[in-house]
Amino acid sequence: MRPTILVALGLILAAGSGCAARDFENMCHASERAGVADVADPAERAMRTAQWLDKKLWSRDARRAFGALGAVRCEERGRILIQAAKEAGYTGPCPMAEESTRQCAESAAKLRAPEPAAPAAPAPPAAPR
């Protein structure tokens, strides 16, 4: 009877890891699957993506990873998402990681860009002669 229990536990663990891999696949493709790829406002896109993922993520590992991404430096999020997905068994493409990396680079560039100089004040009128 013990071998049967061990086999059952192995099947449950394998099913759980498959669930995590599917969850990370969903996370990696969340923008397109949630239908927000064309939403211009980043805050709106993030909110709708999070709401969609809340309904789609079933594994504890994927939920923890998604929750932890907010506490990670922006520049690290894409790399960490890809690493977590690989550890869960998902090795496919991850557009969400690429999008995150691109958005962070764009934000950093905006912060580094010098502000445009204020227009010069008009010269005072010439004194009458």
C-alpha positions in Angstrom: 0.0 0.0 0.0 2.9 2.4 0.6 4.0 2.4 -3.0 0.5 3.4 -4.0 0.6 6.3 -1.6 4.1 7.4 -2.9 2.8 7.2 -6.5 -0.2 9.3 -5.7 1.9 11.9 -3.9 4.2 12.0 -6.9 1.3 12.5 -9.2 -0.1 15.3 -7.1 3.2 17.0 -7.0 3.7 16.7 -10.7 0.2 18.1 -11.3 0.9 21.0 -9.0 4.1 21.8 -10.8 2.3 21.7 -14.1 -0.3 24.1 -12.6 2.5 26.5 -11.7 4.0 26.2 -15.1 0.6 27.0 -16.7 0.2 29.9 -14.3 3.6 31.4 -15.2 2.7 31.0 -18.9 -0.5 33.0 -18.2 1.5 35.6 -16.3 4.0 35.9 -19.1 1.3 36.4 -21.7 -1.1 38.4 -19.4 -1.3 41.6 -21.5 -2.5 39.8 -24.6 -4.7 37.3 -22.8 -6.3 39.9 -20.6 -7.0 42.0 -23.6 -5.1 45.0 -22.4 -2.2 45.2 -24.9 -3.8 48.2 -26.6 -4.7 50.1 -23.4 -2.7 53.3 -23.5 -2.8 54.3 -19.8 -0.1 52.2 -17.9 -2.1 52.4 -14.6 -5.3 51.2 -16.3 -3.4 48.4 -18.1 -1.7 47.3 -14.8 -4.9 47.3 -12.9 -6.8 45.3 -15.5 -3.9 42.8 -15.9 -3.8 42.3 -12.1 -7.5 41.7 -12.0 -7.3 39.2 -14.8 -4.3 37.4 -13.2 -6.2 37.2 -9.9 -8.8 35.1 -11.6 -6.3 33.0 -13.5 -3.5 32.2 -11.1 -4.1 29.0 -9.1 -0.7 27.9 -7.8 0.7 29.4 -4.6 4.1 29.8 -6.3 2.7 31.9 -9.1 0.6 34.0 -6.7 3.6 34.6 -4.5 5.8 35.6 -7.4 3.3 38.0 -8.8 2.8 39.6 -5.4 6.5 39.9 -4.9 7.2 41.6 -8.2 5.8 44.9 -6.9 8.5 45.0 -4.2 11.4 44.4 -6.6 13.3 47.2 -8.4 11.8 47.9 -11.7 14.9 47.0 -13.6 14.9 43.5 -12.0 11.3 42.5 -12.5 11.6 41.0 -16.0 14.7 39.0 -15.1 13.1 37.7 -11.9 9.8 36.8 -13.6 11.7 34.8 -16.2 13.8 33.0 -13.5 10.7 32.2 -11.4 8.9 30.9 -14.5 11.8 28.6 -15.4 12.0 27.3 -11.8 8.3 26.4 -12.1 8.8 24.6 -15.4 7.8 27.3 -18.0 10.5 28.0 -20.4 8.6 29.7 -23.3 8.6 33.3 -24.3 7.6 35.9 -21.7 6.3 39.1 -23.3 5.3 40.5 -19.9 9.0 40.4 -18.8 10.1 42.1 -22.0 7.4 44.7 -21.6 8.4 45.4 -18.0 12.1 45.8 -19.0 11.2 48.2 -21.8 8.9 50.3 -19.7 11.5 50.6 -17.0 14.1 51.7 -19.5 11.7 54.3 -20.9 10.9 55.6 -17.5 14.5 55.8 -16.6 15.3 57.7 -19.8 12.5 60.2 -19.0 13.9 60.8 -15.6 17.4 61.4 -17.0 16.3 63.7 -19.8 16.9 67.4 -19.0 13.8 69.5 -18.7 13.3 71.9 -21.6 14.6 75.4 -20.8 12.0 78.0 -20.0 11.4 80.5 -22.8 13.4 83.6 -22.4 11.6 86.6 -21.0 10.8 89.3 -23.5 13.2 92.2 -23.5 11.9 95.3 -21.7 10.6 98.0 -24.1 13.2 100.5 -25.2 13.2 103.8 -23.3 11.8 106.7 -25.4 14.5 109.2 -26.7 
